[in-house]
Amino acid sequence: MGADLIVVALKRASLFSASREGAVLRDTNLVKSELRQTNLQDTQLIGSDYSGCRLKGACFTDAEGLTCQQKQWL
């Protein structure tokens, strides 16, 4: 379930099929991470970087804090 990951570097991490529902991911570096099938529903994603992530099947329903550019890309 929810976890608080604030100012964390998870660059190239694998969260494949993980459930992070309700988590707080603030200023988290997820560059080039594996997020396929990851549940990020109801998360707070303020200031986090998802550049180059693999996202097929990831769920961002009701996630907060995404920029307009991130929403378009995701």
Buried (B, 14 or more C-beta within 10 A) or exposed (E): EEEEBEEBEBBEBEBBEBBBBBBBBBBBBBBBBBBBBBBBBBBBBBBBBBEEBBBEEBBBEEBEBBEEEBEEEB
